[in-house]
Amino acid sequence: MLDLWRGRMSLRRLHVLIQGLFKKPGESLLLIDLDEATSWTETNHILARISDGLELSNYLFIKANSTEEDGLEPPKPLPRPGQVAEEPKPQLALASGEEVADFFTNFGNL
């Protein structure tokens, strides 16, 4: 790094060193900081896909050979780095007929 300050390192050499940091998924802290999904290597992603596939095939086998009243839910895929977890949608309550009628009755009194 001292060579850069003394003018001995070219910009091309600096560019090559920085590009090298982007080619090491799972090892480069710079790359992980820029994109969290790179904290896993390709092997880890492939293993997660295999695991998800096995869980799904087991679920489908059990579902095909059982009654519909089992209450068996489909498997959730393994969480991957960089993916935002889905938040459950809030259940909306509908107003009853009496509440709607009261609203419109009192609407004219405003």
C-alpha positions, 0 to 999 in steps of 0.5 A, a space after each residue: 500500500 505504501 507503493 501507491 502513496 509513493 507513486 510506484 503502483 499504477 492505477 491498473 494494478 490497483 484496479 486488478 487488486 480490487 477486481 480480485 476481491 470481487 472474485 472470491 465469494 464466501 471469502 471476501 469481506 468487501 463482497 459480503 458487505 456489498 452483497 450479503 448473498 455472496 456469503 454463501 459459495 456456489 456449493 452452499 447454494 446447490 446444497 440448499 436447493 438439493 435439501 429443498 428438493 428432497 423436502 418437497 419430494 418427501 412432502 409430495 409422497 406423504 401427501 399422495 399417500 395420505 388423506 386430505 385431512 392430515 393438515 400437512 403444510 408444504 415445507 418452507 425452503 431454507 433461508 438464503 442470505 440476502 433474501 428478505 423474510 416475508 412478513 405474514 399479511 395481517 388478517 383484515 376484519 370485515 365490518 358487520 351489517 349493523 356496523 355499516 348501517 350505523 356508520 351510514 346512519 351517523 354519516 348524515 349527522 356530521 
